[in-house]
């Protein structure tokens, strides 16, 4: 997969990283839809047992056939400290390396993390979506910013995630009586479209299949490598 040149360095200070987020956040497009998404690329990360390497995994999921089309792994040395809200600067180099290995062209990219539901409205799914210039979704397991009421207990129920008076995402019940996930826009999608895609990718588990399978992929790789 061809990816445009990244318009900034990853070797920056936390203050510089925040300035980059503020600058690039203006490029996020929070509208659009993919009428019939077929291939959804799920991405997740893990770290080596010594914490020195970031392991990125990408699994391309065929929504119609309910099967894996392609999967890739990349490892890169960790160059950025752990700072909440700036995790992209630790994780993106490995993610981009894995994505560049893809032979297929996914319709949507799904990240296990935040998108617009971020203090500067520029979480991992937004940052990667802007760099890829493709429709992207953030599907997080926990809330980073904001508050919401719990959705009703049935599958497909939703509740707005509000932060500073703005709806930044949606709590989505992907299975009945199971904790919701928190969906937010990454790039080139409306929130409604992001929620619909997330639900379409769910197959009996709490997490959508693309990111669930990517999580399993990087976990296996971490164990294999020791």
N, C-alpha and C positions, 0 to 999 in steps of 0.2 A: 504494500500500500504506500502510495506516495504522500508525503506530508510536507507542507510548506516549512520554510525555515522559521525557527522560533525567533520572535522579534526581540528577545532579551536574553541575558545570561542567567544561568541557574546558580552561578557562584556569586551570590549577593549576601548582604547582611539582612537581618530581619526587617530593619527599617526600609531598606531598599525594596525588599519583597513586598511590603505593604504598599509602597508607592507604585509598584508595578501592578498590583491588584487594583488599586484605585484607577489607574490609567486604562487598563484593559477591560474593566467592568463596563465601561461605556460602550463596548462593542457587543455586549450580550444582547441577543434578540430573543424576546420572550413571546413570540407568536409563531404560528405555523403548525403544520401537522404533516404526518406521513400517512396518507390514506390507507395503504395496505402494507405495513412494514413486514417484510419477510425475514430478513437477516438482521438480528440484533446482536451486537458485540458487547459482551459483558466483561468488565475489567475489575480485578481485585489485586491486592498486594499483600505480601508478608515480608518479614525480615529474617535474615539468617540468625542462627542461634547466638552468634557473637554480636549481632546488631550492626555489623559493618557493611552488609549488603542488603539492598532492596530487591525483592523478587516480584516481578510483575507477571501476571497471567491474563491472557485474553482468550475468551471462548466465544466463538460465533455460533449462535443458536438459530436454527430454522424454526420460526414460529409456527408455520403451517405443518411441517412434517414432525415437529417436536424432536429434533435430533441435532447433535453437534455437527457443524459443517467444517470447522477448522479451529485449532487451538495453538497458541504460541506462548512461549515463556522467554523472559529476558532478565538478566541480573546486572545490576550496576552498583558501584560503591556508593554508600551514603555520604553526601557532601554537605548536607544542611542539617542543623540541629532540630530537635523536636520542639516545635512551637505551635500550640493550638491555633487554628485558623490559617496556618501557613504550610500545611502538610503537603500541598502540591509541590513545593520546592524540594521536598525529600523524595517524592514518589514519581514525579512526571518523567525524569530522564529514563527510568526503567520502563515506565508505561509506553513512552514513545518508541523505545527500542523494540518492545514486543509488537506494537501496532505496525511498525514498519515492515515486519515480517509477514504480515497478512497478504495472501494472494487474492482473496475475495474483497468486495467493496460492501461493507455493511450499510444498511439503511439507517440504523440508529445505533448510538453508542450509549451504553448504560454503565454507570460507575457506582461502586459501593462507597458512597460518601455523599457529601452535600453538593448542591448546585447553588441556586439563588438563596437558599436558606442559610446564610452565612453573614457574619458581622459586616462585611464589606460587599455583600451580594456577589461574591466571586469565589465560590468553593471549587473543589476539584472538577466537578462536572462542567461548570462554566468555563474554567480555565482551559480544560482539555477541549471542550466544544469549540471555543474560539480558535484555538490552535489548529484543530482539525477542520474547522468551518463546516461541521456536520451537525445534524440534529443529535442532541445529547440529553441525558436524564440523570439526575442524582437520586439514588435510592439508598437512604441511610437507615441504619438500625436504631439510632438514637437521635435526640434533638441537640443541635449545637446552639441555636438561638431561637427564642420565641416560646410561645405557649399555645396549647390547644386543648380542647375538650376531647375525650376519648370518643372515637366513632362508635356507632352502634355495632352490635356484636356479629352481624352477618357479613359474609364476604362481599366486598365491593363498597362497603360503607366508608365514608370519608368525613373528615373534619378539618377545617382550615387551620393552618399553623400561622399564628400572627406574631409579628415582631415590630414594635414601634408603630403600631397602627396600620401595618401593611401585611397583606397575605403573602407570605414568602414560600409557602409550600402546602402540602396536604398530608395529613395522617391518613393512611390507607389500610383498611383491613383486608389482607390478601387471603386469609382463611378465617372461618367462623371461630370465635372465641380464642383467637391467637393474637398476640401483641401486634399492633400495626407497624408498618414501615413508614418512613417519612420521605415523600417524593417531592422533589423540587426541579424546576427547569434548569437545564444546563445551557442550552443554546438552540435557537431556531425551532422551538416548540412552545406552544401554549401550555399552561399548567394542566388544563383538561386533557390535552393530547398526551402529556407526560404520564398522567395517571392512567389513562386508557392503555398505553403501551405497557406500563408496568403490570397491570392486571392481566393483559393478554399473554404476558410472558410467564405468569405464575402457573405451576403445575402440581399443586398439592402441598407445597412447602410454604413457609412464611416468606422466603426471599424469592424474587424472580429467578427463573432458571439460568439466564446468562450469568448473573453475578454469583449465584449459588455454586454453579459449576466452576466458575473462575476461582472462587474461594477454595474449593476442593483441589483444584489444579495446583495452586501455589502452596497449599498445605502439604500435598504430596511431594512437591519439589523441595520444600524446606526439610522434610523428614529424610528424603533420599540423599540430599547433599550433606545432611548432618549439621 
